[in-house]
Amino acid sequence: MSLDQLETAREIVEVVSVQNRFNLADRSSEDVLERCEELGIAFFPWFPLAAGDLAKPGAAVEQIASRHGASPGQVALAWLLKRSPVILPIPGTSSVEHLEQDLAAASLQLSDDELVELESAAG
């Protein structure tokens, strides 16, 4: 959904949530997320675990994950949760173990410096 589509939809119905592709590697919906924040609309990031090249060995996500004893997916989820109070990631999973890893991301505390590192690395 584009920003224009969101505004058009709001003229017709009450919009309570938006689901757009949004993750560390793809932040093209940043403007829509910011509008959702202004309006208090829930934002469901599609493909929330994607980190692209940032998760490769030696890259920002992998380094931060190592410092926290976490997985790159946990860092990607923690970043989303810290990024905005209206973001509600729903990562897919096929096992209880993976679900538990995803849930643990909510307690991963990324520092402000780490957020800047992730933002800078993603360009």
N, C-alpha and C positions, 0 to 999 in steps of 0.2 A: 504494500500500500504506500503510495506516495503521500506527501504532505497535502497536495491538492485533493487527492482522493479522500483523505481523512476529513478534510474540511467539507467536501461535498457530502460525504456520508453523514456528517454531524448535522447537516441541514435537513436530513430526511429522518434519521433515527438517533436515539441515544447510543453513542458508541461507548462500550465499557471496556473493550480490549482490542489490541492490535497484535497480529503475529507477523513479523517480518524477519528476514534473515539478518542476524546480528550476532557477532562474535568478535574475538580478538583479531581475526584475519579479515573480517568484512564488516566495516562500520558504515556502509553506505546509507543506512537508515538512521543515522545520528539525528538528523533534523526531525524525523517522525518521533523518535524516542524523546527528544527534548520537548516537543509539543505534547506528547502524552504526559510527561512530567508536569507541565504547566496545567493541564486539565485534570490530572489525577486519574488517567486512563491506564489500565494495566497493559504491560508490553511483554509479550511472550517471544523471546528470541528464538527464531528457528535455527537449527543446527548450532546449538550453544557451545558445544565442545570443540569446534573447529579453532585451531590455532595456527594452521599452515606452517610456514617455515619457522615461525617463532618457537615451535616445539621441537625442532631438530636438535641433535646433540650440540651443546655449546651455545645455543640460542637463548634468548631472554626467558621464555617460559620454562624451558628445561632447567636453566640455572636457578630460577626462583623456586621451582618445584624441588630441586635438590636441597636447597637451603632449608626448606620447610619439611623435608621428608615426605613430600606429597607427589602426586602424579601430575603431569601436564594438564590432564582433564580437570583435576581439582583446582589448579591455578586458574584455568579458563572460567570455571564456574564461580570461583571466589571473586574474580575480576568483575564478572557480570553482576553479582550480588552487591559489590561495593560501588559499581558504576552508577546505579540508580535505584531508588526505593520502589519504583513501579515495575522493575524487571522481575519476571517470574519464570526462570528457566525450567524447562521440563526435558531433561536429557533422557533419551531412550536407553533401555538396558535389557539385557537378556539373562541376568543372573542376580541373585541376592547379593553376592560379593560386590558386583559392580554398583548396585544400588547403594550399598553401604559406603562405598568409596565416594559416590556422588554426594550422599548426605553429609559426609565428613567435610566436604568443601565449604559448607556453611560456617564451620568453626575455624577455617583457615583465615588468619588475619594478615592481610597484605599491608605492608607499610606504605606510607605516602611515596617514599622513594621508589618502592617496587612498582607502584602504579605509574609513576613517571617513566620508569624503565620500560614497562610494557607499552605505554602510549608512544614513547619515542621509537621503540623497536618496530612497532606496527606502521609507523610512518604516517 
